[in-house]
Amino acid sequence: MTQRDIEARVHHAAELFAERGYNCAQAVCGALADLYGMDEETALRVSAGFGGGMGRMHLTCGACSAMVVLAGLKNGQTEAGDNAQKMKNYALVRRVAEDFRRENGSLICSELLQLRQKQPLRISDNAPDAEWYRSKPCLHMVASAVRIYCNATEES
């Protein structure tokens, strides 16, 4: 995949996230799932619960979680006892996660959003609006995850 192809996928992910209102995980999965024969609607469904750090609990970043889903599509173990394939998949997961942590400073949504304060994290049931999306670094995380995943899978 060329850099131009990667940037087209980054643009598609950004459009899914910022313009169409899908969550961070959906944007990453939706932009890349066709690489593994998955249609966009299925990718959006599979990744829907990972947004906002898993159901907006601000745990592992949804964009990072999407890379884990994609790694499973690429080379996940499907045969019981196939430890070599399991380890191949885990190696890819660790690589993209470490690249994401190195580039962004954390894998944890609340840390990326700088929500860690002295009071407990408040989880909201309110849907984020356009202003919320503009005020958070999530679009950067989406773009970062797409680039990291594409570059890691090109080299492996």
trRosetta pair geometry for C-beta under 8 A, 3 or more apart (Angstrom, degrees):
i j d omega theta_ij theta_ji phi_ij phi_ji
1 5 4.4 -122 -169 88 87 136
1 6 5.8 105 135 -55 116 83
1 150 5.8 -91 86 -169 146 109
1 154 5.7 -112 39 -87 92 118
2 5 4.7 105 53 3 73 99
2 6 7.1 -133 100 -2 43 85
3 6 5.5 -51 -148 37 36 114
3 7 6.2 35 154 -18 67 105
4 7 5.8 -54 -146 38 30 109
4 8 6.5 35 151 -23 63 103
5 8 5.6 -52 -151 31 32 114
5 9 6.7 30 151 -16 64 104
5 150 7.9 180 105 -159 93 141
6 9 5.7 -57 -155 37 33 110
6 10 6.4 38 147 -21 67 103
6 146 7.1 146 -172 138 80 95
6 147 6.0 76 169 -116 123 66
6 150 4.5 157 -118 116 106 162
6 151 7.3 39 -119 -53 151 77
7 10 5.2 -45 -144 34 39 117
7 11 6.3 44 152 -22 65 101
8 11 5.6 -50 -150 34 32 114
8 12 6.5 34 149 -20 63 103
9 12 5.5 -48 -146 35 36 113
9 13 6.3 37 152 -19 65 103
9 31 4.8 114 -174 162 81 111
9 32 6.2 59 -166 -78 132 78
9 146 5.4 -173 120 -176 102 127
9 150 6.6 142 64 -68 148 139
10 13 5.7 -54 -149 37 30 111
10 14 6.3 32 152 -20 65 107
10 31 7.5 86 -79 175 18 157
10 143 4.9 52 -157 -138 108 82
10 146 4.8 169 -92 89 68 141
10 147 6.2 20 -80 -54 123 87
11 14 5.6 -54 -147 36 30 113
11 15 6.4 33 153 -21 64 105
12 15 5.6 -53 -150 35 31 113
12 16 6.5 35 151 -20 64 103
12 30 7.5 -139 140 114 103 91
12 31 4.4 144 96 -123 106 99
13 16 5.6 -52 -150 34 33 113
13 17 6.3 23 155 -12 66 110
13 27 4.4 89 -168 158 77 93
13 28 5.7 36 -136 -89 130 43
13 30 7.1 144 -109 71 66 89
13 31 3.7 -56 -65 -31 85 154
13 32 7.8 10 -71 -26 116 88
13 142 5.1 -176 145 161 116 108
13 143 6.7 165 87 -85 124 51
13 145 7.9 -157 -178 73 160 97
13 146 4.9 -151 -4 -58 158 143
14 17 5.9 -61 -146 43 30 106
14 18 5.5 -9 174 13 71 117
14 19 7.7 58 131 -3 67 98
14 27 7.3 75 -68 -172 18 132
14 139 6.1 55 -131 -159 89 100
14 142 6.4 145 -85 103 58 129
14 143 6.2 21 -68 -72 104 98
15 18 6.9 -62 -115 53 20 85
15 19 4.9 -31 -158 35 60 125
15 20 6.3 49 146 -10 70 105
16 19 7.5 12 -27 53 7 82
16 20 5.2 -45 -143 48 38 123
16 22 4.6 -31 163 40 91 129
16 26 6.5 -142 154 119 125 88
16 27 4.1 164 90 -120 114 75
16 30 4.9 149 -123 79 162 141
16 31 6.4 -134 3 -51 138 94
17 20 7.5 46 13 50 12 80
17 21 7.9 55 -173 -99 27 5
17 22 5.9 -76 -89 70 44 79
17 23 7.4 -2 -122 157 82 13
17 24 6.3 41 -118 -99 125 48
17 26 7.8 150 -85 78 72 86
17 27 3.8 -5 -55 -83 96 152
17 133 7.4 160 151 -149 87 126
17 138 7.0 -159 -177 127 135 106
17 139 6.0 163 109 -107 138 74
17 142 5.0 -94 -37 -76 160 171
18 133 5.9 151 -124 157 70 138
18 139 5.5 29 -64 -103 118 123
22 26 3.8 -115 171 100 115 129
22 27 5.2 153 93 -60 111 74
22 30 6.4 28 122 -6 169 150
22 44 6.3 -92 -130 -133 134 107
22 51 7.8 -144 162 -87 63 139
23 26 4.9 92 53 12 72 106
23 27 7.0 -131 98 -11 35 90
23 47 7.7 -156 73 130 103 95
23 48 7.0 106 28 -147 124 47
23 50 7.4 170 108 81 132 65
23 51 2.5 -25 163 -113 156 141
23 52 6.3 -77 -147 -20 129 78
23 62 5.7 -58 143 148 110 166
24 27 5.8 -54 -150 30 28 113
24 28 6.8 20 157 -12 62 105
24 50 7.9 -99 79 113 85 90
24 51 5.6 138 33 -129 74 76
24 52 7.4 143 17 -44 109 40
24 61 6.9 -74 120 174 151 81
24 62 3.9 121 76 81 106 115
24 63 4.4 -74 163 -50 112 83
24 66 7.2 -139 128 -17 73 129
24 138 5.2 -112 -81 -170 120 108
24 141 6.1 -1 -150 94 134 116
24 142 5.3 -136 -145 -75 78 96
24 145 7.9 100 170 11 98 148
25 28 6.1 -59 -152 38 32 106
25 29 6.1 21 157 -8 69 112
25 47 4.1 -160 136 173 102 106
25 48 7.5 -160 85 -76 116 8
25 49 7.9 -39 70 71 154 40
25 50 3.6 101 -75 86 169 111
25 51 5.0 -124 21 -66 101 62
25 62 3.5 -97 -39 176 93 99
25 63 6.5 -136 -79 -71 50 31
25 65 5.3 -29 -107 78 121 106
25 66 4.2 172 -149 -60 66 102
25 69 7.5 84 -172 4 106 138
26 29 6.0 -60 -139 47 29 104
26 30 5.5 30 163 -23 67 116
26 43 7.4 121 -151 127 63 81
26 44 4.9 43 -151 -136 109 70
26 47 4.9 164 -85 96 52 114
26 48 6.0 39 -74 -91 115 53
26 51 6.3 -17 -6 -64 96 117
26 62 7.9 -14 -2 160 62 129
26 66 7.6 -128 -27 -96 16 129
27 30 5.9 -55 -136 39 20 111
27 31 6.3 17 163 -17 58 112
27 63 7.4 -28 67 -102 104 89
27 66 7.7 -79 66 -73 60 169
27 142 4.8 -13 99 -143 136 132
28 31 6.2 -64 -150 36 24 107
28 32 6.5 -14 165 10 61 117
28 47 7.4 -159 65 -162 84 159
28 62 7.8 170 16 131 122 79
28 63 5.2 125 -39 -143 139 68
28 66 3.5 119 81 108 126 155
28 67 6.7 -60 157 -51 145 66
28 70 7.4 -99 140 -29 101 131
28 142 5.8 -147 -59 -147 88 74
28 145 4.8 -35 -111 106 139 131
28 146 5.8 -152 -129 -66 81 80
28 149 7.3 109 -173 0 113 149
29 32 6.5 -86 -146 51 26 90
29 33 5.4 39 169 -52 73 109
29 43 4.3 -175 141 177 100 101
29 44 7.1 171 91 -76 113 36
29 46 6.6 -146 176 77 157 102
29 47 3.9 179 10 -33 152 153
29 66 4.7 -129 -43 -150 85 107
29 69 5.7 -15 -97 88 120 138
29 70 6.5 -162 -110 -59 71 96
30 33 6.4 -29 -119 4 22 114
30 40 5.1 51 -152 -153 86 90
30 43 5.0 155 -90 105 50 124
30 44 5.3 36 -82 -70 112 83
30 47 7.5 -121 -34 45 77 140
31 146 5.9 -25 95 -111 142 128
32 35 5.5 -26 178 7 72 120
32 43 7.9 165 66 -148 60 150
32 70 5.5 4 105 -116 133 139
32 146 6.7 -175 -50 -129 119 85
32 149 6.5 -21 -107 108 168 141
32 150 7.5 -141 -111 -69 124 87
33 36 6.1 -71 -168 46 52 96
33 38 3.9 -75 170 80 108 112
33 39 7.3 -12 114 80 125 13
33 40 6.5 150 57 -99 125 45
33 42 7.1 -174 163 81 153 89
33 43 3.4 -128 -33 -82 160 139
33 70 7.3 -121 -87 -104 60 91
33 73 7.0 -132 -135 -126 70 176
34 37 7.4 55 -161 -75 42 14
34 38 6.8 -114 -78 63 32 60
34 39 7.5 41 -90 -112 78 31
34 40 7.2 -15 -52 -59 97 78
35 70 7.8 43 61 -157 124 108
35 73 7.8 107 84 116 90 127
35 74 7.7 -8 116 -88 116 91
36 70 7.3 -180 -13 -150 138 70
36 73 3.9 55 166 155 176 119
36 74 6.3 -106 -86 -74 124 52
38 42 5.2 -118 -174 84 95 121
38 43 5.2 112 125 -60 121 94
38 46 7.8 -39 -174 6 147 144
38 73 6.5 -70 -17 -136 133 143
39 42 5.1 89 62 11 80 103
39 43 7.1 -147 97 -6 40 91
40 43 5.5 -58 -147 38 34 114
40 44 6.2 37 155 -23 69 104
41 44 5.7 -53 -149 33 31 112
41 45 6.6 29 153 -17 64 105
42 45 5.7 -55 -150 36 34 111
42 46 6.2 32 155 -20 68 108
43 46 5.9 -54 -141 37 29 110
43 47 6.2 5 166 1 64 116
44 47 6.5 -73 -143 49 22 96
44 48 6.4 51 155 -64 61 92
45 48 5.7 -29 -151 -17 29 119
46 69 6.3 138 131 -161 116 140
47 50 5.3 -58 -169 30 68 118
47 51 7.6 85 143 -43 83 83
47 62 7.6 101 174 -175 99 100
47 65 7.6 144 -147 110 90 101
47 66 5.5 34 -138 -108 136 91
47 69 5.8 -126 -89 19 96 172
48 51 6.8 -41 -175 -4 39 110
49 54 6.7 14 147 -148 82 61
49 55 5.8 -12 -167 -61 78 84
50 54 5.9 -29 -135 -88 47 57
50 60 8.0 -47 -160 90 95 97
50 62 4.5 132 130 -134 85 85
50 65 4.1 -155 -165 102 133 143
50 66 6.4 165 98 -58 148 70
50 69 7.4 -123 -24 -33 159 130
51 55 7.6 81 67 -70 67 21
51 56 6.9 -2 110 -56 81 73
51 62 4.5 35 -113 -112 34 162
52 55 6.6 -73 76 104 109 17
52 56 3.3 -7 123 -92 153 59
52 57 7.1 107 121 17 96 41
52 58 6.5 -52 165 -65 77 57
52 62 6.2 38 11 -35 28 130
52 109 6.6 86 173 -166 40 159
53 56 7.0 69 52 -133 78 19
53 57 5.7 -114 104 74 94 61
53 58 4.1 67 59 -137 149 18
53 59 4.4 154 163 42 99 46
53 60 5.9 152 -148 63 75 31
53 61 5.9 -31 -90 -92 81 30
53 62 6.2 -98 -54 -35 33 80
53 108 7.2 43 -129 -171 132 53
53 109 2.8 -105 -63 5 128 150
53 110 6.7 -4 -48 -29 176 72
54 57 5.2 -31 85 40 88 109
54 59 4.8 -11 28 44 117 117
54 60 6.5 59 -24 46 107 80
54 62 7.4 176 -42 -81 42 83
54 65 7.2 133 -62 -69 81 162
56 123 6.1 122 121 -157 93 96
56 124 7.1 -83 154 61 136 65
57 123 6.0 -17 -111 -106 55 134
58 108 7.5 49 156 169 75 80
58 109 4.2 -139 -154 94 56 114
58 110 3.9 76 155 -60 121 89
58 113 6.7 -83 -135 32 116 135
58 115 6.0 -53 -160 54 157 152
58 121 5.9 -131 55 -173 142 151
58 123 7.4 -147 2 -97 102 88
59 108 6.8 -70 -177 -141 36 78
59 109 6.2 37 56 19 23 111
59 110 7.7 13 -77 -10 24 101
60 64 5.9 -108 169 82 93 119
60 65 5.4 111 114 -62 113 102
60 107 5.6 -19 -138 146 81 100
60 108 6.6 -61 -99 -104 40 49
60 109 6.8 57 113 -22 13 93
61 64 4.2 79 74 10 99 108
61 65 6.8 -167 94 -10 50 84
61 100 7.5 -153 62 160 137 136
61 104 7.9 2 -31 109 169 156
61 106 7.7 125 -33 110 121 82
61 107 5.8 -128 12 -177 102 51
61 108 6.8 115 -35 153 83 3
61 109 4.8 147 -89 -74 58 72
61 112 5.7 47 -87 1 122 152
61 141 5.8 -123 -175 -172 136 143
61 145 8.0 -161 122 -67 121 129
62 65 5.2 -50 -141 37 37 115
62 66 6.3 46 155 -28 65 98
62 109 7.0 45 -12 -86 75 125
63 66 5.7 -46 -154 25 31 117
63 67 7.3 36 147 -20 58 96
63 100 7.7 172 107 -141 99 136
63 138 7.4 164 -33 -163 123 73
63 141 4.3 169 22 139 153 97
63 142 5.0 -136 -106 -88 128 47
63 144 7.0 75 139 67 145 89
63 145 3.9 -160 163 -24 101 148
64 67 5.7 -47 -161 25 40 112
64 68 7.2 41 143 -18 64 99
64 96 7.7 160 -150 128 73 97
64 97 6.2 74 -169 -117 114 74
64 100 5.0 143 -106 139 105 167
64 107 5.2 178 159 -149 176 87
64 141 7.6 -63 -32 -178 81 111
64 145 6.2 -137 -74 -104 43 121
65 68 5.4 -50 -159 30 42 116
65 69 6.7 45 145 -19 69 99
66 69 5.5 -48 -152 33 39 114
66 70 6.3 37 151 -17 67 105
66 145 6.2 76 66 154 112 148
67 70 5.6 -55 -147 40 34 112
67 71 6.3 42 151 -26 66 102
67 93 7.6 139 120 -130 93 60
67 96 4.5 -150 159 137 140 145
67 97 7.2 178 88 -64 132 64
67 100 7.0 -163 13 -47 157 139
67 145 5.4 -135 -48 -165 111 102
67 148 6.9 -28 -104 93 147 110
67 149 4.8 -153 -122 -82 100 116
68 71 5.6 -47 -146 30 31 114
68 72 6.8 34 152 -18 60 102
68 93 5.4 48 -119 -130 81 106
68 96 7.7 -164 -65 77 56 127
68 97 7.5 35 -69 -64 97 107
69 72 5.8 -58 -160 34 32 112
69 73 6.7 30 146 -17 65 104
70 73 5.4 -51 -150 35 39 113
70 74 6.3 40 151 -22 68 104
70 149 5.9 37 86 -160 150 143
71 74 5.5 -53 -148 35 33 113
71 75 6.9 -46 177 44 65 83
71 76 7.1 105 120 -62 64 85
71 89 5.9 121 147 -161 101 79
71 92 4.5 169 -143 109 118 119
71 93 5.0 175 93 -72 167 75
71 96 6.6 -150 -62 15 126 139
71 149 7.9 -124 -57 -136 82 103
72 75 7.8 -105 -142 62 19 44
72 76 3.6 34 -160 -65 66 132
72 89 6.4 52 -99 -156 54 130
73 76 6.7 28 -40 -4 17 114
74 89 7.9 155 77 -116 87 83
74 92 6.9 -118 78 149 134 170
74 153 6.2 -124 -121 -124 156 127
75 85 6.6 -147 165 -163 87 86
75 88 5.4 -82 142 117 135 115
75 89 5.2 -164 100 -83 88 80
75 92 6.5 113 49 -2 122 150
76 85 7.6 57 146 152 24 107
76 89 5.2 73 -105 -111 46 148
77 82 5.0 177 -147 78 103 106
77 83 8.0 13 -113 -96 146 20
77 85 4.3 134 -98 104 80 108
77 86 4.2 -5 -47 -73 147 73
77 89 6.0 -110 -23 1 82 141
78 82 7.5 8 54 34 46 145
78 85 7.7 -58 18 126 61 154
79 82 4.0 78 74 -28 99 127
79 85 7.0 90 41 32 95 146
82 85 4.3 9 136 27 115 115
82 86 6.3 141 99 -21 70 88
83 86 5.2 -52 -143 38 39 117
83 87 6.1 38 158 -19 70 104
84 87 6.0 -57 -149 37 27 108
84 88 6.5 33 150 -23 62 105
85 88 5.4 -48 -146 32 35 116
85 89 6.4 36 154 -18 65 103
86 89 5.9 -58 -154 37 29 110
86 90 6.3 27 151 -16 65 108
87 90 5.5 -51 -141 40 35 112
87 91 6.2 42 155 -26 65 102
88 91 5.8 -52 -151 30 28 113
88 92 6.9 26 152 -15 61 103
89 92 5.9 -56 -155 35 34 108
89 93 6.4 33 150 -19 67 106
90 93 5.4 -53 -146 37 35 114
90 94 6.2 34 156 -18 68 105
91 94 5.9 -53 -146 38 29 109
91 95 6.3 32 154 -22 63 108
92 95 5.6 -55 -146 35 31 113
92 96 6.4 21 162 -11 67 105
92 152 6.7 124 -154 144 82 123
92 153 7.4 44 -147 -88 124 78
92 156 6.3 -36 -99 -48 102 178
93 96 6.4 -60 -146 40 26 100
93 97 6.0 23 158 -16 63 115
94 97 5.8 -61 -142 42 27 111
94 98 6.0 25 161 -18 66 110
95 98 6.0 -59 -146 38 25 106
95 99 6.3 24 156 -17 63 108
95 152 5.4 146 120 -147 119 131
95 156 7.7 150 60 -62 165 132
96 99 5.6 -53 -145 38 33 113
96 100 6.2 36 154 -22 65 106
96 145 7.9 60 174 -149 113 72
96 148 5.5 117 -149 136 82 111
96 149 5.6 32 -131 -93 136 67
96 152 5.1 -121 -80 17 87 169
97 100 5.6 -54 -148 36 30 113
97 101 6.3 30 153 -18 64 105
97 107 6.0 9 -164 -99 94 137
98 101 5.6 -51 -144 38 33 112
98 102 6.2 35 155 -21 66 105
99 102 5.7 -53 -145 36 29 112
99 103 6.2 21 158 -13 64 111
99 148 4.7 158 112 -150 127 119
99 151 7.9 -167 -176 78 161 116
99 152 6.4 -149 3 -66 156 122
100 103 6.0 -61 -144 42 27 105
100 104 5.8 -18 172 19 66 118
100 107 6.3 78 103 -99 116 82
100 144 6.6 110 -129 133 78 114
100 145 6.4 22 -107 -97 122 74
100 148 5.6 177 -69 80 77 177
101 104 6.7 -77 -127 56 19 83
101 105 7.1 -78 -171 101 55 8
101 106 6.3 4 -133 -135 77 10
101 107 5.3 -39 -80 -45 96 89
103 144 5.6 174 116 -159 139 126
103 148 6.8 -137 7 -75 150 125
104 112 6.3 0 158 -113 120 111
104 140 7.8 147 -114 123 109 106
104 141 6.4 59 -121 -108 153 83
104 144 5.9 105 -60 139 117 168
105 111 7.2 -139 115 137 98 113
105 112 7.3 146 71 -99 98 71
106 111 3.9 -82 142 98 174 133
106 112 5.5 -146 72 -57 111 78
108 111 4.2 68 80 12 105 111
108 112 6.6 177 88 -11 52 86
109 112 5.7 -61 -146 39 30 110
109 113 6.0 14 160 -6 68 112
109 115 7.9 5 122 19 75 129
110 113 5.8 -61 -140 49 29 103
110 115 4.2 -88 -156 58 81 112
110 116 5.5 96 140 -51 109 80
110 121 5.9 -67 -118 -100 139 143
111 114 7.1 27 -174 -80 33 40
111 115 7.7 -80 -55 37 22 76
111 116 6.1 10 -91 -14 63 123
112 137 6.1 -126 164 74 92 123
112 138 8.0 97 127 -85 124 60
112 141 6.2 48 178 -78 150 136
113 136 5.9 -20 -122 -144 95 108
113 137 7.0 -161 -97 34 52 95
113 138 7.8 10 -85 -57 97 89
115 121 5.7 59 140 -118 122 103
116 121 7.6 -39 -96 -69 49 104
119 122 7.9 1 124 -33 112 95
128 132 3.8 -124 -162 89 96 148
128 133 6.1 112 141 -50 122 77
129 132 5.3 106 50 5 57 102
129 133 7.5 -115 108 -2 35 90
130 133 5.7 -54 -152 36 36 112
130 134 6.4 33 153 -18 67 106
131 134 5.7 -56 -148 38 34 111
131 135 6.2 25 157 -17 67 112
132 135 6.0 -67 -148 39 28 106
132 136 6.4 11 162 -11 66 116
133 136 6.4 -71 -144 39 26 102
133 138 6.7 -81 -143 57 68 123
133 139 7.0 76 175 -45 90 106
136 139 7.8 124 91 -2 76 77
137 140 4.8 -45 -177 39 81 120
137 141 6.2 87 125 -27 85 96
138 141 5.3 -53 -149 34 40 114
138 142 6.4 44 152 -23 69 100
139 142 5.6 -48 -150 32 34 115
139 143 6.5 32 153 -14 64 105
140 143 5.9 -57 -149 40 32 109
140 144 6.0 35 153 -22 66 110
141 144 5.5 -54 -143 39 30 115
141 145 6.2 32 157 -22 64 106
142 145 6.0 -56 -149 34 26 109
142 146 6.7 24 155 -16 62 105
143 146 5.9 -56 -150 35 31 110
143 147 6.4 25 156 -13 66 108
144 147 6.0 -61 -149 40 29 107
144 148 6.0 25 158 -18 67 111
145 148 5.8 -55 -139 40 28 110
145 149 6.0 25 162 -17 65 110
146 149 6.1 -59 -144 39 24 107
146 150 6.2 21 160 -16 63 111
147 150 6.0 -60 -146 39 27 108
147 151 6.1 19 161 -13 65 112
148 151 6.1 -63 -145 41 25 106
148 152 6.0 21 160 -18 65 112
149 152 5.9 -58 -142 38 27 109
149 153 6.2 14 164 -10 64 112
150 153 6.3 -65 -145 42 24 101
150 154 6.3 28 157 -25 63 109
151 154 5.7 -53 -147 31 30 114
151 155 6.6 19 159 -12 63 109
152 155 6.2 -66 -154 40 29 104
152 156 6.3 14 157 -13 67 114
153 156 5.8 -58 -135 40 37 104
